[in-house]
Amino acid sequence: MRERSQVPGKGVSVPVMLALLFLVFLLPCDTVWAGEDTEKRVLKVAFPEVDGFTETDTDGVRHGIVVDYLNEIAKYTG
């Protein structure tokens, strides 16, 4: 009589691999491309007052590390 293999899960690997191949290659998937946005949009973000990070002058000009960070992001995102 033939002995069973001592490797646990050996018989499970083939069905699992076939299921993964089915999921990856055979299921339909849609590709969505972002179109060019011709309209400029305004993004409003919260601006909590925290000393040293976000402050507003008496003239209403905001400054601090968070403002610098958001301005830097705006350079890349428009």
C-alpha positions, 0 to 999 in steps of 0.5 A, a space after each residue: 500500500 502507498 503511503 500518504 505524503 507528509 507535506 501538509 496541504 500538498 493537494 490543496 495548492 493546485 486548486 488554489 493556484 487554478 482559482 487564483 489564475 481564474 481570478 486574475 486572468 479570466 474575470 472581466 475588469 474595466 479600466 478607468 482613465 482620468 480625463 483632463 479636467 478643464 474646470 478649476 476646482 477649489 479644495 477647502 481644508 481645515 485650518 486649526 490654529 496651533 502655535 508654531 504649525 498654523 497661525 494667522 497674522 493680524 492681517 489675515 495672512 496664514 503661515 506655518 509649516 502646514 501652510 508651507 506643506 499645502 502650498 507645496 502640494 498645490 504646486 504639483 496638483 494645480 
